[in-house]
Amino acid sequence: MQLHNKHIAFLAGPGELFRELQRAAARLAEVPRKQRLEDLKKVIVVGEIYVRRDNFSVHELSEMLISRGIYPKVTGITEWLHYTDFVRKYRMEEQRQREGWLRRLLDGGLRDEAVYLVEKVWKNVVEERIAAILRPTGLVPGFPHDMTRIISDAQDTFIHPQLSSEATVSPAVGAAAMNEGYSGVAIIAPFGCLPGRLIEGVYAPWAKARGYPVLALENDGQPYPPNIVSRMEVFAHNVLRFEPRRNGNGKLLLDRLSERAAQVMLTRRLTPSPPQTPSSRTDAPALEDTTV
């Protein structure tokens, strides 16, 4: 019956839809909970858009984190909408700089930019109105969504915005979330997915150099094997131990030192090891790298 009412509210127009949201928010606010959301450690789940939006793909990770008292925030579809708007704006501005104002005026490009601005304002107003209705429930976590600032802050560290894909937006959003109080980033993608590997390749060294918990998973539609479950448990342990950090006065120095450390790590991984001679070998067993 409630689902039927929501469907009717959607068809009835924005006014009835917002009233139904208010009624739903009131019911959600009455649900008893063990802890407040702001008191929990939070992990943001980024990665390939289709996998992270599939309930089966993120279910096992989400349930494991919840059982440890960690809130998993899966990046929503609104992030992708904000990102596609950013790409649209970026390309229009790039074309205007290349062709000039007069040419863009004559071919209708400035009109397209004006339409984009109107659409963007309308989307922001609607999104904020919905968030304002649901925020009193205590179930809406804070989340970075200013895509212009997010991409601008990360374009020199990760991937330039001219490459438009999940591999551009996910590392940038993960870094922004860590600067806004999150305690870890989980990257999820299909098995052998190039964007997923690229996200891990650019974000994981940067995060590990700063001591940020990070986990990269590939999903092939099957339950995770025991070795992957163990990595998830180590990741959860690291998240619980991590104290969220925010940008301070020493950010510039820390960023330079961390980026240098990341470069050293990548160089060591890419440089082949020299062959061992019998005299250089040791009988001591090698220690396994347990870094998640």
C-alpha positions as CSV (number, residue, x, y, z in Angstrom):
1,M,0.0,0.0,0.0
2,Q,2.8,2.4,0.9
3,L,4.6,1.6,-2.4
4,H,1.4,2.3,-4.2
5,N,1.0,5.6,-2.4
6,K,4.6,6.6,-3.4
7,H,3.9,5.7,-7.0
8,I,0.7,7.8,-7.0
9,A,2.7,10.7,-5.4
10,F,5.3,10.6,-8.1
11,L,2.6,10.8,-10.8
12,A,0.7,13.5,-9.0
13,G,3.6,16.0,-9.3
14,P,6.4,17.6,-7.3
15,G,4.2,19.0,-4.5
16,E,2.6,15.6,-3.6
17,L,6.0,13.9,-4.0
18,F,7.6,16.2,-1.5
19,R,4.7,15.7,0.9
20,E,5.1,12.0,0.7
21,L,8.8,12.3,1.3
22,Q,8.1,14.3,4.5
23,R,5.7,11.6,5.7
24,A,8.4,8.9,4.9
25,A,11.0,10.9,6.7
26,A,8.8,11.2,9.8
27,R,8.4,7.4,9.9
28,L,12.2,6.8,9.4
29,A,13.0,9.2,12.2
30,E,10.9,7.1,14.6
31,V,13.0,3.9,13.9
32,P,15.1,3.1,16.9
33,R,18.8,2.7,16.3
34,K,21.8,1.5,18.3
35,Q,24.1,4.4,17.4
36,R,24.1,7.8,15.7
37,L,25.4,7.9,12.2
38,E,27.8,10.7,13.0
39,D,29.4,8.5,15.8
40,L,30.3,5.7,13.3
41,K,33.4,5.2,11.2
42,K,32.4,5.6,7.6
43,V,33.8,4.0,4.4
44,I,33.1,5.3,0.9
45,V,32.6,2.7,-1.8
46,V,33.7,3.9,-5.2
47,G,34.6,2.2,-8.5
48,E,32.9,1.0,-11.7
49,I,29.4,2.6,-11.8
50,Y,27.3,-0.5,-12.6
51,V,29.0,-2.8,-10.1
52,R,28.8,-0.4,-7.2
53,R,25.1,0.2,-7.9
54,D,24.3,-3.5,-7.9
55,N,23.1,-4.7,-4.6
56,F,24.5,-8.2,-5.0
57,S,28.0,-6.9,-5.8
58,V,28.3,-4.7,-2.7
59,H,26.1,-6.7,-0.3
60,E,28.9,-8.9,1.1
61,L,31.2,-6.0,1.7
62,S,28.5,-3.8,3.2
63,E,27.3,-6.5,5.6
64,M,30.8,-7.3,6.8
65,L,31.5,-3.6,7.5
66,I,28.1,-3.1,9.2
67,S,28.8,-6.1,11.4
68,R,32.0,-4.3,12.6
69,G,30.2,-1.1,13.4
70,I,31.3,0.7,10.2
71,Y,28.9,2.6,7.9
72,P,29.5,1.8,4.2
73,K,28.5,4.8,2.0
74,V,28.1,3.6,-1.6
75,T,28.5,6.5,-3.9
76,G,25.0,7.2,-5.3
77,I,23.7,7.9,-8.8
78,T,23.7,11.6,-8.0
79,E,27.5,11.5,-8.1
80,W,27.5,10.3,-11.7
81,L,24.9,13.0,-12.6
82,H,27.2,15.7,-11.1
83,Y,30.1,14.2,-12.9
84,T,28.4,14.1,-16.3
85,D,27.4,17.7,-15.8
86,F,31.0,18.6,-15.0
87,V,32.2,16.8,-18.2
88,R,29.5,18.6,-20.2
89,K,30.6,22.0,-18.8
90,Y,34.3,21.2,-19.2
91,R,33.9,20.4,-22.9
92,M,31.8,23.4,-23.6
93,E,34.4,25.7,-21.9
94,E,37.2,24.0,-23.7
95,Q,35.5,24.5,-27.1
96,R,34.8,28.1,-26.3
97,Q,38.5,28.7,-25.4
98,R,39.6,27.0,-28.6
99,E,37.1,28.7,-31.0
100,G,36.5,32.0,-29.3
101,W,33.4,33.8,-28.0
102,L,32.2,35.1,-31.3
103,R,32.3,31.7,-33.0
104,R,30.5,30.1,-30.1
105,L,27.9,32.9,-30.1
106,L,27.2,32.4,-33.8
107,D,27.0,28.5,-33.7
108,G,24.7,28.5,-30.6
109,G,27.4,27.3,-28.1
110,L,26.7,30.2,-25.7
111,R,23.1,29.3,-25.7
112,D,23.9,25.7,-24.8
113,E,26.0,27.0,-21.9
114,A,23.1,29.2,-20.7
115,V,20.8,26.2,-20.8
116,Y,23.3,24.1,-18.9
117,L,23.5,26.8,-16.1
118,V,19.7,26.8,-15.8
119,E,19.5,23.0,-15.6
120,K,22.4,22.9,-13.0
121,V,20.7,25.5,-10.8
122,W,17.4,23.6,-11.0
123,K,19.1,20.2,-10.2
124,N,20.9,21.7,-7.2
125,V,17.7,23.3,-5.8
126,V,15.7,20.0,-6.1
127,E,18.6,17.9,-4.6
128,E,19.0,20.3,-1.7
129,R,15.2,20.3,-1.0
130,I,15.1,16.5,-0.9
131,A,18.2,16.4,1.3
132,A,16.7,19.0,3.7
133,I,13.6,16.8,4.0
134,L,15.5,13.6,4.7
135,R,18.4,15.1,6.8
136,P,16.4,15.2,10.1
137,T,16.1,11.5,10.0
138,G,19.8,11.2,10.9
139,L,20.3,8.7,8.1
140,V,21.8,10.9,5.5
141,P,25.6,11.1,5.8
142,G,27.6,14.1,4.7
143,F,29.3,13.5,1.3
144,P,31.4,15.7,-1.0
145,H,29.4,16.6,-4.2
146,D,31.0,19.8,-5.5
147,M,32.4,18.1,-8.6
148,T,34.2,21.2,-9.9
149,R,36.2,21.5,-6.7
150,I,36.7,17.8,-6.4
151,I,38.1,17.3,-9.8
152,S,40.1,20.6,-9.7
153,D,41.8,19.6,-6.5
154,A,42.7,16.1,-7.8
155,Q,43.6,16.6,-11.5
156,D,47.3,17.2,-10.8
157,T,47.4,14.2,-8.4
158,F,45.4,11.5,-10.2
159,I,43.9,11.7,-13.8
160,H,43.4,14.8,-15.9
161,P,39.6,15.6,-16.5
162,Q,40.2,15.2,-20.3
163,L,39.9,11.4,-19.7
164,S,36.2,11.0,-18.9
165,S,35.4,7.8,-17.0
166,E,35.0,6.3,-13.5
167,A,38.8,6.2,-13.3
168,T,38.8,10.0,-13.2
169,V,36.0,10.7,-10.7
170,S,36.4,7.8,-8.2
171,P,40.0,8.6,-7.0
172,A,39.1,12.3,-6.8
173,V,35.9,11.6,-4.8
174,G,37.8,9.1,-2.5
175,A,40.4,11.7,-1.7
176,A,37.8,14.4,-1.0
177,A,35.9,12.0,1.3
178,M,39.1,11.3,3.3
179,N,39.5,15.0,3.7
180,E,35.9,15.3,5.0
181,G,36.0,12.8,7.8
182,Y,35.7,9.4,6.2
183,S,38.0,6.6,7.5
184,G,38.6,4.5,4.4
185,V,37.9,3.9,0.7
186,A,36.8,0.6,-0.9
187,I,37.2,0.3,-4.7
188,I,34.9,-2.2,-6.4
189,A,34.9,-3.3,-10.0
190,P,34.1,-6.3,-12.3
191,F,36.8,-8.9,-12.6
192,G,39.6,-7.7,-14.9
193,C,37.9,-4.3,-15.4
194,L,40.4,-1.7,-16.8
195,P,38.8,1.4,-15.1
196,G,38.8,-0.6,-11.8
197,R,42.5,-1.4,-12.2
198,L,43.3,2.2,-13.1
199,I,41.4,3.5,-10.1
200,E,43.4,1.2,-7.8
201,G,46.7,2.0,-9.6
202,V,46.4,5.8,-9.1
203,Y,44.6,5.9,-5.8
204,A,46.0,3.1,-3.7
205,P,49.7,4.3,-3.7
206,W,48.6,7.8,-2.9
207,A,46.4,6.5,0.0
208,K,49.0,4.1,1.4
209,A,51.6,6.8,1.4
210,R,49.3,8.8,3.8
211,G,48.3,5.8,5.9
212,Y,44.8,5.9,4.6
213,P,42.9,2.5,4.7
214,V,42.1,1.3,1.1
215,L,40.7,-1.9,-0.3
216,A,40.4,-2.9,-3.9
217,L,37.9,-5.7,-4.8
218,E,37.0,-7.4,-8.1
219,N,33.6,-9.1,-8.3
220,D,32.8,-11.9,-10.8
221,G,29.3,-12.7,-9.5
222,Q,30.5,-15.3,-7.0
223,P,30.9,-15.1,-3.2
224,Y,34.3,-13.9,-2.2
225,P,36.8,-16.7,-1.4
226,P,38.4,-16.9,2.1
227,N,41.6,-15.0,1.1
228,I,39.5,-12.0,0.0
229,V,37.3,-12.2,3.1
230,S,40.5,-12.0,5.1
231,R,41.6,-8.8,3.3
232,M,38.2,-7.3,4.0
233,E,38.5,-8.1,7.7
234,V,42.0,-6.5,7.8
235,F,40.6,-3.4,6.0
236,A,37.8,-3.2,8.6
237,H,40.4,-3.4,11.4
238,N,42.4,-0.6,9.8
239,V,39.3,1.6,9.4
240,L,38.4,1.2,13.1
241,R,42.0,2.1,14.1
242,F,42.1,5.1,11.8
243,E,41.5,8.6,13.1
244,P,39.8,10.8,10.4
245,R,42.0,13.7,9.4
246,R,41.2,17.0,7.9
247,N,43.4,19.4,5.9
248,G,45.6,21.6,8.1
249,N,48.4,24.2,7.7
250,G,50.9,21.5,6.9
251,K,48.9,20.1,4.0
252,L,51.3,21.3,1.2
253,L,54.4,19.8,2.9
254,L,52.5,16.6,3.7
255,D,51.3,16.3,0.1
256,R,54.7,16.7,-1.4
257,L,56.3,14.2,1.0
258,S,53.5,11.7,0.4
259,E,53.6,12.1,-3.4
260,R,57.4,11.5,-3.3
261,A,56.9,8.4,-1.3
262,A,54.2,7.2,-3.7
263,Q,56.6,7.7,-6.6
264,V,59.3,5.7,-4.8
265,M,56.8,2.9,-4.2
266,L,55.8,2.7,-7.8
267,T,59.4,2.8,-9.0
268,R,60.3,-0.1,-6.8
269,R,57.3,-2.1,-8.1
270,L,58.1,-1.4,-11.7
271,T,61.8,-2.0,-11.5
272,P,62.7,-5.7,-12.0
273,S,64.7,-7.3,-9.2
274,P,68.2,-8.5,-10.1
275,P,68.7,-12.2,-10.2
276,Q,69.9,-13.7,-7.0
277,T,73.3,-15.5,-6.8
278,P,73.7,-18.5,-4.5
279,S,75.8,-16.4,-2.2
280,S,73.1,-13.8,-1.8
281,R,70.3,-16.2,-0.9
282,T,69.3,-16.7,2.7
283,D,67.6,-19.5,4.5
284,A,65.4,-17.2,6.4
285,P,61.7,-17.3,5.1
286,A,60.4,-14.2,3.4
287,L,57.7,-12.2,5.1
288,E,54.4,-11.9,3.3
289,D,53.2,-8.4,2.5
290,T,49.9,-8.1,4.4
291,T,49.1,-4.6,3.3
292,V,45.5,-4.3,2.2
